[in-house]
Amino acid sequence: MKLYIYNSEIGRFEIRQSDHRKYDLWINEEMLGPYESAERAAEDVANFETDYVAWDKFKNELENVPSDLSKWTEIKEESPE
């Protein structure tokens, strides 16, 4: 399973792979929603469209929020056998 991390000004966003083709977007242990791809979740963070008011209110104020997963920290977790 994969995990992507972005440490923002208000907390730690995580995109967690929930199964083979699904991902969940989290902030500080609060799940914000499911996604079909990790890339789409990262785009919502970058576009301030997460439905997390404390983050989304920064639209047009914060710059350099990565929409590309290559700028998120990737952690590959081993799946239990």
Backbone as JSON, one array per atom type, in Angstrom:
{
  "sequence": "MKLYIYNSEIGRFEIRQSDHRKYDLWINEEMLGPYESAERAAEDVANFETDYVAWDKFKNELENVPSDLSKWTEIKEESPE",
  "N": [[0.84, -1.18, 0.0], [0.35, 2.3, -0.57], [1.39, 5.49, 0.68], [1.05, 8.92, 0.8], [2.43, 12.0, 1.77], [1.93, 15.35, 2.79], [3.08, 18.09, 4.39], [1.42, 20.72, 5.53], [0.61, 24.21, 6.13], [-1.36, 24.1, 8.04], [-1.5, 21.54, 8.99], [-0.95, 17.98, 8.65], [-1.42, 16.52, 5.61], [-2.55, 13.46, 4.29], [-2.53, 10.97, 1.82], [-3.92, 8.03, 1.57], [-3.62, 4.75, 0.44], [-6.36, 2.73, 0.09], [-7.31, 0.37, -0.97], [-6.63, -1.73, -3.8], [-7.24, 0.09, -5.94], [-8.19, 2.44, -4.82], [-8.17, 5.48, -2.91], [-7.81, 7.41, 0.06], [-8.26, 10.66, 1.36], [-6.78, 12.38, 3.98], [-6.57, 14.54, 6.85], [-4.74, 15.31, 9.63], [-5.66, 12.96, 11.03], [-8.35, 12.98, 10.33], [-10.67, 11.84, 8.08], [-11.19, 13.02, 4.84], [-12.31, 12.26, 2.47], [-13.03, 9.77, -0.13], [-11.15, 8.74, -3.05], [-10.64, 8.06, -6.55], [-8.1, 8.13, -7.49], [-4.76, 8.81, -6.37], [-3.58, 11.04, -7.41], [-5.75, 12.72, -8.05], [-6.69, 13.37, -5.51], [-4.5, 14.84, -4.54], [-4.63, 17.0, -6.3], [-7.04, 18.2, -5.47], [-6.27, 19.11, -2.95], [-4.31, 20.99, -3.68], [-5.9, 22.76, -5.12], [-7.53, 23.75, -3.21], [-9.97, 22.5, -2.63], [-11.13, 20.69, -0.78], [-13.21, 20.38, 0.97], [-12.63, 20.84, 3.57], [-12.85, 23.24, 5.68], [-10.99, 24.81, 7.14], [-8.7, 24.57, 5.59], [-9.48, 25.07, 2.89], [-10.19, 27.74, 2.93], [-7.88, 29.15, 2.48], [-7.5, 29.52, -0.2], [-6.19, 31.27, -2.91], [-4.43, 32.57, -1.24], [-2.25, 31.04, -0.27], [0.75, 29.85, -1.75], [2.58, 27.65, -3.95], [1.63, 25.1, -3.29], [1.81, 21.72, -3.63], [0.55, 20.07, -6.45], [1.31, 17.96, -7.85], [2.13, 14.64, -7.35], [4.8, 13.95, -7.16], [6.01, 15.78, -5.6], [5.08, 15.34, -3.11], [5.72, 13.46, -0.14], [6.47, 10.12, -0.49], [5.6, 7.03, 0.87], [6.12, 3.67, 0.96], [4.25, 1.11, 2.1], [4.48, -2.07, 3.54], [2.32, -4.73, 2.75], [0.38, -6.74, 4.92], [0.78, -10.24, 5.02]],
  "CA": [[0.0, 0.0, 0.0], [1.12, 3.54, -0.66], [1.0, 6.62, 1.52], [1.66, 10.18, 0.37], [2.34, 12.97, 2.87], [2.25, 16.76, 2.54], [2.97, 18.88, 5.61], [0.94, 22.05, 5.17], [0.63, 25.22, 7.18], [-2.36, 23.81, 9.09], [-1.43, 20.15, 9.44], [-0.4, 16.95, 7.76], [-2.31, 15.81, 4.69], [-2.12, 12.13, 3.87], [-3.32, 10.23, 0.85], [-3.68, 6.63, 1.94], [-4.22, 3.76, -0.44], [-7.25, 1.91, 0.91], [-7.26, -0.93, -1.61], [-5.83, -1.72, -5.03], [-7.49, 1.25, -6.8], [-8.88, 3.5, -4.08], [-7.34, 6.29, -2.03], [-8.53, 8.29, 0.97], [-7.56, 11.88, 1.75], [-6.87, 12.63, 5.42], [-5.78, 15.59, 7.49], [-4.67, 15.18, 11.08], [-6.51, 11.83, 11.44], [-9.75, 13.15, 9.91], [-10.81, 11.49, 6.67], [-11.91, 14.03, 4.08], [-13.09, 11.63, 1.41], [-12.41, 8.76, -1.0], [-10.77, 9.15, -4.41], [-10.27, 7.0, -7.48], [-6.65, 8.16, -7.71], [-3.99, 9.66, -5.46], [-3.35, 12.29, -8.13], [-6.95, 13.55, -7.92], [-6.7, 13.87, -4.13], [-3.48, 15.89, -4.48], [-5.15, 18.16, -7.03], [-8.03, 18.87, -4.62], [-5.52, 19.85, -1.92], [-3.67, 22.14, -4.34], [-6.95, 23.67, -5.58], [-8.3, 24.13, -2.03], [-11.31, 21.96, -2.84], [-11.15, 19.47, 0.04], [-14.35, 20.46, 1.89], [-12.11, 21.08, 4.91], [-12.93, 24.71, 5.67], [-9.75, 25.41, 7.65], [-7.74, 24.58, 4.49], [-10.03, 25.66, 1.68], [-10.27, 29.21, 3.05], [-6.61, 29.74, 2.08], [-7.43, 29.65, -1.65], [-5.67, 32.58, -3.35], [-3.51, 33.12, -0.25], [-1.03, 30.23, -0.19], [1.34, 29.48, -3.03], [3.49, 26.5, -3.98], [1.04, 23.87, -2.77], [2.08, 20.77, -4.72], [-0.53, 19.26, -7.01], [1.99, 16.8, -8.43], [2.53, 13.71, -6.28], [6.26, 13.84, -7.04], [6.44, 16.73, -4.56], [4.62, 14.8, -1.84], [6.58, 12.39, 0.34], [5.85, 8.81, -0.72], [6.04, 5.94, 1.74], [5.55, 2.4, 0.54], [4.05, 0.24, 3.26], [4.33, -3.49, 3.22], [1.01, -5.29, 3.07], [0.48, -7.97, 5.7], [0.51, -11.43, 4.2]],
  "C": [[0.88, 1.24, 0.0], [0.52, 4.6, 0.26], [1.77, 7.83, 1.02], [1.41, 11.21, 1.46], [2.73, 14.36, 2.37], [2.03, 17.51, 3.85], [2.64, 20.31, 5.24], [1.04, 22.99, 6.36], [-0.34, 24.9, 8.32], [-2.33, 22.37, 9.58], [-0.92, 19.24, 8.35], [-1.5, 16.3, 6.92], [-1.69, 14.46, 4.37], [-3.08, 11.61, 2.82], [-2.96, 8.78, 1.08], [-4.38, 5.72, 0.94], [-5.07, 2.83, 0.42], [-7.44, 0.51, 0.33], [-6.55, -0.76, -2.95], [-6.02, -0.45, -5.86], [-8.21, 2.39, -6.11], [-7.91, 4.19, -3.12], [-8.24, 7.15, -1.15], [-7.65, 9.48, 1.31], [-7.84, 12.15, 3.22], [-6.14, 13.92, 5.76], [-5.88, 15.38, 8.99], [-5.65, 14.13, 11.62], [-8.0, 12.03, 11.19], [-9.83, 12.83, 8.43], [-11.69, 12.52, 5.97], [-12.71, 13.43, 2.94], [-12.3, 10.62, 0.6], [-12.14, 9.31, -2.4], [-10.44, 7.93, -5.25], [-8.77, 6.98, -7.75], [-6.0, 9.09, -6.68], [-3.76, 11.02, -6.1], [-4.53, 13.24, -7.97], [-7.05, 14.14, -6.51], [-5.69, 15.01, -3.98], [-3.94, 17.16, -5.19], [-6.18, 18.92, -6.18], [-7.36, 19.65, -3.49], [-4.94, 21.12, -2.54], [-4.69, 23.19, -4.78], [-7.84, 24.16, -4.44], [-9.77, 23.75, -2.19], [-11.47, 20.65, -2.07], [-12.39, 19.34, 0.9], [-13.9, 20.53, 3.35], [-11.91, 22.59, 5.02], [-11.63, 25.37, 6.12], [-8.66, 25.46, 6.58], [-8.26, 25.37, 3.3], [-10.11, 27.19, 1.74], [-8.98, 29.91, 2.63], [-6.46, 29.88, 0.56], [-7.07, 31.09, -2.0], [-4.74, 33.24, -2.33], [-2.19, 32.36, -0.18], [-0.55, 29.87, -1.59], [2.21, 28.25, -2.85], [2.94, 25.27, -3.28], [1.16, 22.84, -3.89], [0.83, 20.01, -5.17], [0.02, 17.97, -7.6], [2.48, 15.9, -7.3], [4.04, 13.58, -6.14], [6.8, 14.79, -5.98], [5.88, 16.38, -3.19], [5.63, 13.73, -1.42], [5.84, 11.07, 0.17], [6.47, 7.78, 0.22], [5.35, 4.69, 1.26], [5.47, 1.49, 1.76], [3.91, -1.19, 2.78], [2.95, -3.96, 3.62], [1.2, -6.56, 3.89], [0.08, -9.16, 4.84], [-0.42, -12.37, 4.9]]
}
